[in-house]
Amino acid sequence: MWYILQMAEEQKRRGRPVTTGTTKKRDVRVGDVWDEAAALAKARGETMRQVLERALKNYVHRYHVPRSAESDQDAPPPDSAA
């Protein structure tokens, strides 16, 4: 019975990690532009994390479609004055 209990505890540890307050690390494949960006970031006194985070925020800001706009397909665009 102790063996079964031990196995159950080991299985509970699988899956998502316990929240530790640290940001999740992610792996990406990036071509040669990485080296150029890293050199520019170093010259500017920035880290690649800062560069990537700023680029991703700009991307989201530029292309984000609010959920209400997705459901209001029949509504006229805000620029049109009918």
Buried (B, 14 or more C-beta within 10 A) or exposed (E): EEEEEEEEEEEEEEEEEEEEEEEEEEEEEEEEEEEEBBEEBEEEEBEEEEBBEEEEEEEEEEEEEEEEEEEEEEEEEEEEEE
